[in-house]
Amino acid sequence: MPRSRRAVLTLSLCLATLPASALGAGAAHAAAWLPGPTLTQSSVYAPPQTAIGADDGALVLTTEIDTFGSPIPSVVVRRLAPDGAQLAQLTIGKGYGVDAVALPGGGYRIAWVSPGPPTNQLVLATVDAAGRVSGVRPATSVEAISGPPVGAVAANGSAVLAYNPQPGPGDPRRLRVLQVAADGGAAPIADLGPVAPNSTALQLVRANDGSARLLWERPAPGNTVEQMVGRVSAAGVGTSAVLDDAVVADTAELVVGGGDPIVSWLAPGNVANSGDVLVSRLPSSGPIGGAATTVATGISAIGGSVDVAVAADGTATVVWPRFEPSTVTSSLHSRQFTPSGALGPEREISPPTGFVELDATPRVRIGRNGTMVVQWFRGFPAVDAQLKGLSKVLDSSGAAAGPELPVPYTLPLAAILSPGVVDVTVAPSGTGLLVGAAPTGGPASALLTARFDSTPPTLVPTLPATAVRGTAAAFAAGATDGSGIAKITWQFGDGASADGADVTHVYGAAGPQTVTVTATDAAGESTSVTRGIAVSDPPPGPAATPTPSPGPSLASAKLRVTKATRKGARVTVSGTIDRRARGQVSVTWSQKSGRKTVKRTVRAKIKKGRFSATIKLSRALARSRVAGRLSVTYAGDRVLRRTTVTRSVKAPAR
């Protein structure tokens, strides 16, 4: 369910359970935003409305797009892979009030309001993981509506709709709520009273007991508004009450997680230009607005609103910016509110900014496994044309668990404070997605994406239990990650190392050794597996032929590279050497990548004076047009001297 906020970005942050560490395995946790692809849409500017994480790891965006020349927007569904690539795009109807929920197996259910004539219809549809649409059915008729409605749909097919009916001449706007069961049966419509003119601050969540909870503004004396809270049962029984008669505009947030829904807001404080952060748990019975608890006092109302997220155990984490007028700086703070009503300590999660910098519009979200992320914008509106995006990972207590992570977006203040939607979703892949709609200068817009990765790679190595001294042993590793694998490295325990998914190594001495393989993804997160290997002496054989002592009379190894080709992600090498050479040659590929030189080394076994090897390149190196350098080395023996030959290999022509 989208949350009504002042921003034009949809922040879809997929945070899933990290894979359990097996015996001998470890993960180095980091996180980073990575640039994603740009998705185009043939329509006028329209930001995504809903983002959910499908159970198969894909991301689903549903959007109301005002198709050029059409008075009724289209309901468009985009299915995105964890890396942001678009898998499918479907137009499943026309209407307003889009909401979606993930279903087991990778499908999802969608609800929207399709306008008449002759009547408006609340429509439900199911889309499976393959993109097939089924079960499109009008759930019930809805009276004439003034403005876009707000809806929520459950996995079982039930839905709730909040809307303003079309008022008669001179009549005030009103708020009505419709509950629809999974079998299509509609409860009586609940009328919750008047709505303030021109107010767009309607929020709705579906509580765990099936009731709907709402926030909205109604007219108050003195040409003011007061913040209202409402509850509508699954049977359609609605009640409402004043939440607070002095809520700072556009600061109230309504969320649901474990337990009862939570609302947080900013109210004017006792000191001029200051405010108090309050939070309340909305119970399923009794007083509708619950009991307000003060989280922080004396904070400046400048710098953005308050936000809150609720964990599976019902613990709420509240986040807000604290502005310091004397230095024109601000800092970001958090505090937790437990189901029992206890408050945890206030924590500074981002230290004071530089001079004349502000932290604004914080958004905090909790993933399915309890991982918590806060995202905000920083800058000084009077000076900076664009404000930069930042984020931090928080631990279970609400404290900062890592450094500030830059978001590859900058936005003007007007865009950040424009009415829009910010949403965070959970997908089993653990990969997040930031999506923002930007006009392209004509009747179209682009969806700009960035990927958030907070999950280390999955690593499955294949290591031998034993090896024979002087004989090449093969090692292999399979690694997967939503952001892609940057490199795989090996440490063989005897001081030697290698890079690549498939490598060989020759041990020079018998005895136990420890092998460690590490996979690192594009965000810098890594997973390592360590195992032991027993190296034995070769079985006894015929007496060795005496060889000359090392000295100036050592013969040339006659090492030559006869073929070196580079095609895609593979470099193929073959060559010849003196037939008396034994063991293996070392083959190293070196290639510039940005400011760094990346090296990949493999071993090639010598057989009857010949050798061959294949080196696998990373995706970034394979795409690069920079030439690489090949180096082949024979270590030498008692007859042949150490020899190294090099060759430059150009990238293949496109």
C-alpha positions as CSV (number, residue, x, y, z in Angstrom):
1,M,0.0,0.0,0.0
2,P,1.6,3.3,-1.0
3,R,2.1,5.8,1.8
4,S,1.1,9.4,1.2
5,R,4.3,11.4,1.4
6,R,5.9,14.5,-0.1
7,A,8.2,13.1,-2.7
8,V,8.2,12.0,-6.3
9,L,10.3,8.9,-5.9
10,T,9.1,5.3,-5.3
11,L,11.7,3.7,-3.0
12,S,11.3,0.0,-3.4
13,L,13.8,-1.6,-0.9
14,C,13.9,-5.3,-1.0
15,L,15.3,-6.6,2.3
16,A,15.2,-10.4,2.7
17,T,16.5,-13.0,5.1
18,L,20.2,-13.6,4.5
19,P,21.3,-17.2,3.8
20,A,22.3,-19.0,6.9
21,S,26.1,-19.4,7.3
22,A,27.2,-23.0,7.0
23,L,30.0,-24.6,8.9
24,G,33.2,-23.1,7.6
25,A,31.4,-20.3,5.8
26,G,31.4,-16.6,6.6
27,A,30.0,-13.4,5.1
28,A,31.3,-9.9,5.2
29,H,28.3,-7.6,5.2
30,A,28.3,-4.3,3.4
31,A,25.7,-2.4,1.5
32,A,25.7,-0.1,-1.5
33,W,23.5,1.6,-4.1
34,L,24.4,0.5,-7.6
35,P,23.2,2.2,-10.9
36,G,20.3,0.5,-12.5
37,P,18.8,0.6,-16.0
38,T,16.5,3.3,-17.3
39,L,13.0,2.1,-18.2
40,T,11.0,4.1,-20.7
41,Q,7.2,4.5,-20.8
42,S,5.1,6.0,-23.5
43,S,3.0,8.3,-21.4
44,V,3.0,11.7,-19.8
45,Y,4.9,12.1,-16.5
46,A,3.6,9.7,-13.9
47,P,5.6,8.2,-10.9
48,P,5.1,4.6,-9.9
49,Q,2.3,4.1,-7.4
50,T,2.9,0.8,-5.7
51,A,5.9,-1.5,-5.3
52,I,5.8,-5.0,-3.9
53,G,8.3,-7.8,-3.7
54,A,7.1,-11.0,-5.4
55,D,7.9,-14.3,-3.6
56,D,10.2,-15.3,-6.5
57,G,12.4,-12.3,-6.0
58,A,11.1,-10.1,-8.8
59,L,9.7,-6.6,-8.1
60,V,6.3,-5.5,-9.2
61,L,5.4,-1.8,-9.9
62,T,1.8,-0.8,-10.6
63,T,1.3,2.6,-12.0
64,E,-1.6,4.9,-12.9
65,I,-0.4,6.3,-16.3
66,D,-2.3,9.2,-17.9
67,T,-2.1,7.9,-21.4
68,F,-1.6,10.8,-23.8
69,G,-5.0,12.0,-25.0
70,S,-7.0,9.8,-22.7
71,P,-9.0,11.2,-19.7
72,I,-8.8,7.9,-17.8
73,P,-5.4,6.6,-16.7
74,S,-4.2,3.1,-17.6
75,V,-3.4,0.5,-14.9
76,V,0.1,-0.7,-15.9
77,V,2.1,-3.4,-14.2
78,R,5.9,-3.7,-14.6
79,R,7.6,-6.9,-13.4
80,L,11.3,-6.2,-12.7
81,A,14.2,-8.6,-12.0
82,P,16.3,-8.0,-8.8
83,D,18.9,-6.2,-10.9
84,G,16.2,-3.7,-12.2
85,A,15.9,-5.2,-15.7
86,Q,12.3,-5.2,-16.9
87,L,10.9,-8.7,-17.4
88,A,7.4,-7.8,-18.5
89,Q,5.0,-4.9,-18.8
90,L,1.2,-5.4,-18.8
91,T,-1.7,-3.0,-19.2
92,I,-4.5,-4.7,-17.4
93,G,-7.2,-2.1,-17.3
94,K,-8.1,1.6,-16.8
95,G,-8.8,3.3,-13.5
96,Y,-7.6,4.7,-10.2
97,G,-6.5,3.7,-6.7
98,V,-4.1,0.9,-7.6
99,D,-2.8,-1.5,-4.9
100,A,-1.1,-4.9,-5.1
101,V,0.0,-7.7,-2.9
102,A,2.4,-10.6,-3.5
103,L,1.1,-14.2,-3.6
104,P,3.0,-17.5,-3.0
105,G,4.8,-18.7,-6.1
106,G,5.7,-15.3,-7.6
107,G,2.2,-14.1,-8.5
108,Y,0.3,-11.0,-7.2
109,R,-3.2,-9.7,-6.8
110,I,-4.2,-6.1,-7.9
111,A,-7.2,-3.9,-7.1
112,W,-8.3,-0.7,-8.8
113,V,-11.4,1.4,-9.4
114,S,-12.6,1.4,-13.0
115,P,-14.8,4.4,-13.7
116,G,-18.2,4.2,-15.5
117,P,-20.4,4.6,-17.3
118,P,-22.7,3.3,-16.1
119,T,-21.2,2.9,-12.6
120,N,-17.7,2.8,-11.0
121,Q,-16.5,-0.7,-10.2
122,L,-13.9,-1.9,-7.7
123,V,-12.0,-4.5,-9.8
124,L,-9.7,-7.3,-8.7
125,A,-7.3,-9.3,-10.9
126,T,-4.6,-12.0,-10.4
127,V,-1.3,-12.1,-12.3
128,D,0.9,-15.2,-12.1
129,A,4.7,-15.3,-12.2
130,A,4.6,-15.8,-16.0
131,G,2.6,-12.6,-16.5
132,R,-0.7,-14.3,-17.3
133,V,-3.8,-12.3,-16.1
134,S,-6.7,-14.1,-14.7
135,G,-9.7,-13.6,-12.4
136,V,-10.5,-10.1,-13.5
137,R,-13.8,-9.4,-11.9
138,P,-15.8,-6.4,-10.6
139,A,-16.0,-6.9,-6.9
140,T,-18.8,-4.3,-6.3
141,S,-20.2,-1.1,-7.7
142,V,-19.1,2.2,-6.2
143,E,-20.9,5.6,-6.3
144,A,-19.6,8.6,-8.2
145,I,-16.2,9.6,-6.8
146,S,-14.5,13.0,-6.4
147,G,-10.8,12.6,-6.9
148,P,-8.6,9.5,-6.8
149,P,-9.5,6.9,-4.2
150,V,-7.1,4.9,-1.9
151,G,-7.3,1.1,-1.7
152,A,-5.7,-1.9,-0.2
153,V,-6.0,-5.5,-1.3
154,A,-5.2,-8.7,0.7
155,A,-3.7,-12.0,-0.5
156,N,-7.0,-13.8,0.0
157,G,-8.8,-11.4,-2.4
158,S,-10.5,-9.2,0.1
159,A,-10.1,-5.5,-0.3
160,V,-10.9,-2.1,1.2
161,L,-11.5,1.2,-0.5
162,A,-11.6,4.7,0.9
163,Y,-13.0,7.5,-1.3
164,N,-14.7,10.9,-1.4
165,P,-18.2,10.7,-3.0
166,Q,-19.1,13.3,-5.5
167,P,-20.7,16.1,-3.3
168,G,-24.0,17.8,-4.2
169,P,-24.1,21.6,-4.8
170,G,-23.0,23.3,-1.6
171,D,-22.3,20.0,0.2
172,P,-18.9,19.4,1.9
173,R,-16.6,16.6,0.8
174,R,-17.0,13.4,2.9
175,L,-15.0,10.2,3.5
176,R,-16.5,6.8,2.9
177,V,-15.0,3.3,3.3
178,L,-16.0,0.1,1.5
179,Q,-15.0,-3.3,2.8
180,V,-15.2,-6.2,0.3
181,A,-14.8,-9.9,1.4
182,A,-12.8,-12.5,-0.6
183,D,-16.0,-14.0,-2.0
184,G,-17.1,-10.6,-3.3
185,G,-19.6,-9.8,-0.7
186,A,-19.6,-6.1,0.2
187,A,-20.1,-4.7,3.7
188,P,-22.3,-1.6,4.3
189,I,-20.5,1.6,3.3
190,A,-19.1,3.4,6.4
191,D,-19.4,7.2,6.3
192,L,-16.6,8.8,8.5
193,G,-17.6,12.4,8.1
194,P,-16.5,15.6,6.4
195,V,-13.1,16.1,4.7
196,A,-11.2,19.4,4.5
197,P,-11.5,21.2,1.2
198,N,-8.6,20.5,-1.2
199,S,-7.0,18.1,1.3
200,T,-5.0,15.2,-0.2
201,A,-3.7,13.8,3.1
202,L,-5.8,10.6,3.1
203,Q,-3.9,7.5,4.3
204,L,-5.2,3.9,4.7
205,V,-3.7,0.7,5.9
206,R,-5.3,-2.7,6.4
207,A,-4.7,-4.0,10.0
208,N,-3.9,-7.6,10.8
209,D,-7.5,-8.1,12.1
210,G,-9.0,-7.2,8.7
211,S,-10.1,-3.7,9.8
212,A,-9.2,-0.6,7.9
213,R,-7.4,2.3,9.7
214,L,-7.4,5.8,8.2
215,L,-5.9,9.3,8.6
216,W,-7.4,12.4,7.1
217,E,-8.1,16.1,7.7
218,R,-11.5,17.6,8.4
219,P,-12.5,21.2,8.7
220,A,-12.1,22.9,12.1
221,P,-13.2,26.3,13.4
222,G,-11.1,29.3,12.4
223,N,-10.6,28.1,8.8
224,T,-8.2,25.4,10.2
225,V,-8.1,21.6,9.9
226,E,-7.7,18.9,12.5
227,Q,-6.1,15.4,12.0
228,M,-8.7,12.6,12.2
229,V,-8.2,8.9,12.8
230,G,-10.7,6.3,11.9
231,R,-11.4,2.6,12.2
232,V,-13.7,0.5,9.9
233,S,-14.3,-3.2,10.8
234,A,-14.5,-5.9,8.2
235,A,-18.3,-5.8,8.7
236,G,-18.4,-2.1,7.7
237,V,-18.8,-0.5,11.1
238,G,-16.9,2.8,11.2
239,T,-15.9,5.1,14.0
240,S,-13.7,8.2,14.1
241,A,-12.0,10.6,16.5
242,V,-9.7,13.6,16.6
243,L,-6.1,12.4,16.7
244,D,-4.6,15.8,17.6
245,D,-6.0,19.3,17.1
246,A,-2.5,20.7,16.3
247,V,-0.7,18.4,13.9
248,V,2.0,20.1,11.7
249,A,0.7,19.8,8.1
250,D,1.9,16.7,6.2
251,T,3.8,15.1,9.0
252,A,1.5,12.4,10.2
253,E,2.4,8.8,9.1
254,L,0.2,5.7,9.4
255,V,1.9,2.3,9.1
256,V,1.2,-1.3,9.9
257,G,3.5,-4.2,10.8
258,G,3.4,-6.7,13.7
259,G,0.5,-6.0,16.1
260,D,-1.7,-2.9,15.9
261,P,-1.1,-0.1,13.4
262,I,1.1,2.9,14.4
263,V,0.7,6.6,13.7
264,S,3.4,9.2,14.3
265,W,3.2,13.0,13.8
266,L,4.8,16.3,14.6
267,A,2.9,18.7,16.9
268,P,3.8,22.3,17.7
269,G,5.9,22.6,20.9
270,N,6.0,25.0,23.8
271,V,8.9,26.9,22.2
272,A,8.5,29.1,19.1
273,N,9.4,27.4,15.8
274,S,9.8,24.0,17.6
275,G,7.8,20.8,17.7
276,D,7.3,17.6,19.5
277,V,7.4,14.1,18.0
278,L,4.5,11.9,19.1
279,V,3.5,8.3,18.4
280,S,0.4,6.3,19.2
281,R,-0.6,2.7,18.8
282,L,-4.1,2.3,17.3
283,P,-5.9,-0.5,19.2
284,S,-8.4,-2.9,17.7
285,S,-10.9,-1.8,20.4
286,G,-11.4,1.0,22.8
287,P,-10.2,4.6,22.0
288,I,-9.6,4.8,18.3
289,G,-6.6,7.0,18.5
290,G,-4.9,5.1,21.4
291,A,-2.8,7.0,23.8
292,A,-0.2,9.5,22.5
293,T,3.4,9.2,23.7
294,T,5.9,11.9,23.3
295,V,9.1,10.6,21.6
296,A,11.1,13.9,21.4
297,T,10.5,17.6,22.3
298,G,11.8,20.9,21.2
299,I,12.8,19.9,17.6
300,S,12.6,22.3,14.8
301,A,9.8,21.9,12.3
302,I,12.3,22.9,9.5
303,G,13.9,20.0,7.6
304,G,11.2,17.5,6.9
305,S,8.7,15.3,8.6
306,V,8.7,12.4,11.0
307,D,8.6,8.7,9.8
308,V,8.0,5.4,11.5
309,A,8.3,1.7,10.7
310,V,7.0,-1.3,12.6
311,A,8.8,-4.6,13.1
312,A,7.2,-8.1,13.2
313,D,7.2,-8.0,17.0
314,G,5.3,-4.7,17.0
315,T,8.3,-2.5,18.0
316,A,8.1,0.9,16.2
317,T,11.2,2.8,15.2
318,V,10.6,6.6,14.8
319,V,13.0,8.7,12.8
320,W,13.2,12.5,12.6
321,P,15.6,15.4,11.7
322,R,16.7,17.8,14.5
323,F,17.6,21.2,13.2
324,E,20.1,23.6,15.0
325,P,19.3,27.2,14.0
326,S,22.5,28.7,15.5
327,T,24.7,26.7,13.1
328,V,22.2,26.0,10.3
329,T,22.9,22.3,10.6
330,S,20.8,19.3,11.3
331,S,21.2,15.7,12.5
332,L,19.1,12.6,12.2
333,H,17.7,10.8,15.3
334,S,15.7,7.6,16.1
335,R,13.9,6.2,19.1
336,Q,11.9,3.0,19.6
337,F,8.4,2.5,21.0
338,T,7.7,-1.1,22.2
339,P,4.3,-2.9,22.2
340,S,4.2,-2.4,26.0
341,G,4.5,1.4,25.6
342,A,8.1,1.7,26.8
343,L,10.5,4.1,25.0
344,G,14.0,3.2,24.2
345,P,16.9,5.7,24.3
346,E,17.1,8.5,21.7
347,R,19.9,7.7,19.2
348,E,21.8,10.0,16.8
349,I,22.0,8.0,13.6
350,S,23.5,10.7,11.4
351,P,25.8,13.3,13.0
352,P,25.4,17.1,12.5
353,T,25.8,18.1,8.8
354,G,28.2,20.7,7.6
355,F,27.4,24.4,7.8
356,V,24.1,25.4,6.0
357,E,23.2,21.8,5.2
358,L,19.9,20.2,6.1
359,D,18.8,16.6,6.4
360,A,15.2,16.3,5.2
361,T,12.4,13.9,4.5
362,P,13.7,10.8,6.3
363,R,12.0,7.4,5.4
364,V,12.6,4.3,7.5
365,R,11.6,0.8,6.5
366,I,12.0,-2.7,8.0
367,G,12.6,-5.8,5.9
368,R,11.1,-9.2,6.4
369,N,14.1,-10.4,8.4
370,G,14.3,-7.3,10.6
371,T,16.9,-5.4,8.5
372,M,16.1,-1.7,8.8
373,V,17.1,1.1,6.4
374,V,16.6,4.9,6.6
375,Q,16.8,7.1,3.5
376,W,16.8,10.9,3.3
377,F,18.0,13.9,1.3
378,R,20.7,16.5,2.3
379,G,21.5,19.9,1.1
380,F,20.7,23.6,1.5
381,P,17.7,24.6,-0.6
382,A,18.8,28.3,-0.8
383,V,22.1,27.3,-2.4
384,D,21.9,23.8,-3.8
385,A,19.9,23.4,-7.0
386,Q,19.8,19.6,-6.3
387,L,19.7,17.8,-2.9
388,K,21.6,14.5,-2.7
389,G,20.1,11.2,-1.5
390,L,21.7,9.2,1.4
391,S,20.8,6.1,3.4
392,K,22.0,4.1,6.4
393,V,21.4,0.6,7.7
394,L,20.1,0.5,11.3
395,D,20.4,-2.4,13.7
396,S,17.5,-3.9,15.7
397,S,17.7,-1.2,18.3
398,G,17.4,1.6,15.8
399,A,21.2,2.6,16.0
400,A,23.3,3.2,12.9
401,A,25.0,-0.1,11.8
402,G,27.2,1.3,9.1
403,P,28.4,4.3,7.1
404,E,26.3,6.7,5.1
405,L,25.5,5.2,1.7
406,P,25.1,7.7,-1.2
407,V,22.0,7.2,-3.4
408,P,22.7,7.8,-7.1
409,Y,20.0,10.5,-7.3
410,T,19.9,14.2,-6.8
411,L,16.6,16.1,-6.7
412,P,15.4,19.7,-6.4
413,L,13.6,20.6,-3.2
414,A,10.4,21.3,-5.2
415,A,10.4,17.7,-6.4
416,I,11.2,16.2,-3.0
417,L,8.3,18.1,-1.4
418,S,5.8,17.5,-4.3
419,P,2.9,15.2,-3.6
420,G,3.9,11.6,-4.5
421,V,4.5,8.2,-3.2
422,V,7.4,6.6,-1.3
423,D,7.2,2.9,-0.7
424,V,9.5,0.1,0.5
425,T,9.0,-3.5,-0.4
426,V,10.4,-6.9,0.5
427,A,11.6,-9.6,-1.9
428,P,13.4,-12.8,-1.2
429,S,16.3,-11.7,-3.3
430,G,17.5,-9.1,-0.8
431,T,18.0,-6.6,-3.6
432,G,16.4,-3.2,-3.4
433,L,15.3,-0.9,-6.2
434,L,15.0,2.9,-6.3
435,V,12.6,4.1,-9.0
436,G,11.9,7.7,-9.9
437,A,9.9,9.0,-12.8
438,A,11.4,11.9,-14.8
439,P,9.9,13.8,-17.7
440,T,11.7,13.4,-21.0
441,G,10.7,16.8,-22.6
442,G,7.6,15.4,-24.5
443,P,4.5,13.3,-23.9
444,A,6.6,10.6,-22.2
445,S,8.7,9.9,-19.1
446,A,11.5,7.7,-18.0
447,L,11.8,5.5,-15.0
448,L,15.3,5.9,-13.5
449,T,16.4,3.0,-11.3
450,A,19.1,2.3,-8.8
451,R,19.7,-1.1,-7.0
452,F,20.4,-1.5,-3.3
453,D,22.3,-4.6,-2.3
454,S,22.6,-5.6,1.4
455,T,22.9,-9.4,0.9
456,P,26.3,-11.3,0.4
457,P,26.6,-13.8,-2.4
458,T,25.6,-17.4,-2.2
459,L,28.7,-19.5,-2.6
460,V,28.8,-23.3,-3.4
461,P,32.4,-24.5,-3.8
462,T,33.6,-27.9,-5.1
463,L,36.9,-28.7,-3.4
464,P,38.8,-32.0,-3.4
465,A,39.4,-33.7,0.0
466,T,42.9,-34.9,-1.1
467,A,45.6,-33.9,-3.5
468,V,49.0,-35.4,-4.6
469,R,52.2,-33.4,-4.4
470,G,53.3,-32.3,-7.8
471,T,50.0,-33.0,-9.5
472,A,47.4,-30.4,-10.4
473,A,44.3,-30.4,-8.3
474,A,41.1,-28.9,-9.7
475,F,39.0,-26.4,-7.7
476,A,35.6,-24.9,-8.7
477,A,33.1,-22.5,-7.2
478,G,29.5,-21.5,-8.1
479,A,28.4,-18.1,-6.9
480,T,25.2,-16.1,-7.4
481,D,24.0,-12.7,-6.3
482,G,21.3,-10.3,-7.3
483,S,23.8,-7.6,-8.1
484,G,26.3,-9.9,-9.9
485,I,29.6,-11.5,-8.9
486,A,32.6,-9.2,-9.2
487,K,35.3,-11.7,-8.4
488,I,36.1,-15.1,-6.9
489,T,39.5,-15.6,-5.2
490,W,41.3,-18.6,-3.8
491,Q,43.9,-19.0,-1.1
492,F,45.5,-22.5,-1.1
493,G,47.2,-22.4,2.2
494,D,50.8,-22.6,1.0
495,G,51.0,-18.9,0.1
496,A,49.7,-19.3,-3.5
497,S,46.5,-17.8,-4.7
498,A,44.3,-17.7,-7.9
499,D,41.3,-15.8,-9.3
500,G,38.4,-17.3,-11.1
501,A,35.5,-19.8,-10.7
502,D,37.5,-22.8,-12.0
503,V,41.2,-23.0,-11.2
504,T,43.9,-25.6,-10.6
505,H,46.8,-25.7,-8.2
506,V,49.9,-27.8,-7.7
507,Y,51.2,-28.3,-4.1
508,G,54.9,-28.6,-3.7
509,A,54.9,-30.3,-0.3
510,A,52.9,-33.0,1.4
511,G,50.9,-32.3,4.5
512,P,47.5,-30.8,5.6
513,Q,46.5,-27.5,3.9
514,T,43.6,-25.1,4.4
515,V,41.8,-23.7,1.3
516,T,39.7,-20.6,1.4
517,V,37.5,-19.4,-1.5
518,T,35.8,-16.0,-1.4
519,A,33.1,-14.6,-3.7
520,T,32.6,-10.8,-3.8
521,D,29.6,-9.0,-5.3
522,A,29.3,-5.6,-7.0
523,A,28.4,-4.0,-3.7
524,G,31.6,-5.2,-2.0
525,E,29.9,-7.9,0.1
526,S,31.6,-11.2,0.3
527,T,31.1,-14.8,1.3
528,S,34.0,-17.2,2.2
529,V,34.1,-20.9,2.6
530,T,37.2,-22.6,4.2
531,R,38.0,-26.3,4.1
532,G,40.9,-28.6,4.7
533,I,42.7,-30.7,2.1
534,A,45.2,-33.5,2.7
535,V,48.3,-33.4,0.4
536,S,50.2,-36.7,0.0
537,D,53.4,-37.7,-1.6
538,P,53.1,-39.5,-5.0
539,P,53.4,-43.3,-5.0
540,P,56.9,-44.7,-5.4
541,G,58.1,-45.1,-9.0
542,P,61.2,-46.0,-11.0
543,A,64.4,-44.3,-9.9
544,A,64.6,-40.9,-11.3
545,T,67.2,-40.2,-14.1
546,P,70.0,-38.0,-12.7
547,T,69.8,-34.5,-13.9
548,P,72.5,-31.9,-14.1
549,S,72.9,-29.5,-11.1
550,P,71.5,-26.0,-11.6
551,G,74.0,-23.6,-13.1
552,P,74.8,-21.6,-16.1
553,S,74.5,-24.7,-18.4
554,L,70.7,-24.9,-17.9
555,A,68.9,-25.2,-21.2
556,S,66.3,-22.9,-22.7
557,A,62.7,-24.0,-22.0
558,K,61.8,-22.9,-25.5
559,L,58.5,-21.5,-24.2
560,R,56.3,-20.1,-26.9
561,V,52.7,-18.8,-27.0
562,T,51.2,-20.1,-30.3
563,K,47.7,-18.8,-29.9
564,A,46.0,-16.1,-27.7
565,T,42.4,-15.1,-28.4
566,R,39.9,-13.1,-26.5
567,K,36.2,-13.7,-27.2
568,G,33.5,-12.4,-24.9
569,A,34.3,-13.4,-21.3
570,R,37.0,-15.9,-22.3
571,V,40.7,-15.7,-23.1
572,T,42.0,-18.9,-24.7
573,V,45.8,-19.5,-24.6
574,S,47.9,-22.4,-26.1
575,G,51.6,-22.9,-26.6
576,T,54.6,-25.1,-26.7
577,I,57.6,-25.8,-24.5
578,D,60.6,-28.1,-24.4
579,R,59.3,-31.7,-24.2
580,R,61.5,-32.3,-21.2
581,A,59.4,-29.7,-19.2
582,R,57.3,-31.2,-16.5
583,G,54.5,-30.0,-14.2
584,Q,52.7,-26.8,-15.3
585,V,52.9,-23.3,-16.5
586,S,51.3,-20.2,-14.8
587,V,49.1,-18.1,-17.1
588,T,48.2,-14.6,-16.0
589,W,45.8,-12.1,-17.6
590,S,46.2,-8.4,-16.7
591,Q,43.7,-5.7,-17.8
592,K,43.1,-2.1,-16.7
593,S,39.7,-1.5,-15.1
594,G,39.3,2.2,-14.2
595,R,42.3,3.1,-12.1
596,K,43.0,-0.5,-11.1
597,T,44.8,-3.4,-12.9
598,V,42.8,-6.6,-12.5
599,K,44.7,-9.9,-12.7
600,R,43.4,-13.4,-13.3
601,T,45.8,-16.4,-12.9
602,V,45.3,-20.0,-13.8
603,R,47.7,-23.0,-14.1
604,A,48.0,-25.1,-17.3
605,K,49.3,-28.7,-17.2
606,I,52.2,-29.5,-19.6
607,K,51.7,-32.6,-21.7
608,K,54.2,-33.7,-24.3
609,G,55.6,-30.3,-24.8
610,R,52.2,-28.5,-25.1
611,F,49.8,-26.6,-22.8
612,S,46.5,-24.8,-23.1
613,A,44.3,-22.8,-20.7
614,T,41.1,-20.7,-20.6
615,I,40.7,-17.7,-18.4
616,K,37.2,-16.5,-17.6
617,L,36.8,-12.7,-17.3
618,S,34.3,-10.8,-15.2
619,R,31.4,-9.1,-17.0
620,A,33.0,-5.7,-16.6
621,L,36.3,-6.8,-18.1
622,A,34.5,-8.7,-20.9
623,R,32.7,-5.5,-21.9
624,S,35.8,-3.3,-21.7
625,R,37.6,-2.3,-25.0
626,V,40.9,-2.0,-23.2
627,A,43.6,-4.4,-24.4
628,G,44.9,-7.0,-22.0
629,R,48.4,-8.4,-21.4
630,L,49.1,-12.2,-21.3
631,S,52.0,-13.6,-19.3
632,V,53.0,-17.2,-19.3
633,T,55.7,-18.5,-16.9
634,Y,57.5,-21.8,-16.5
635,A,59.2,-21.9,-13.1
636,G,62.2,-24.0,-14.3
637,D,63.7,-27.2,-13.1
638,R,67.1,-28.9,-12.9
639,V,67.4,-29.0,-16.7
640,L,65.5,-26.0,-18.0
641,R,65.8,-22.5,-16.8
642,R,62.9,-20.3,-15.6
643,T,61.2,-18.5,-18.6
644,T,58.4,-15.9,-19.0
645,V,56.9,-14.7,-22.2
646,T,54.3,-11.9,-22.6
647,R,51.9,-10.9,-25.3
648,S,49.3,-8.0,-25.7
649,V,45.9,-9.2,-26.7
650,K,43.4,-6.7,-28.1
651,A,39.6,-6.7,-27.5
652,P,37.7,-8.4,-30.3
653,A,36.1,-6.1,-32.9
654,R,32.4,-5.5,-32.4
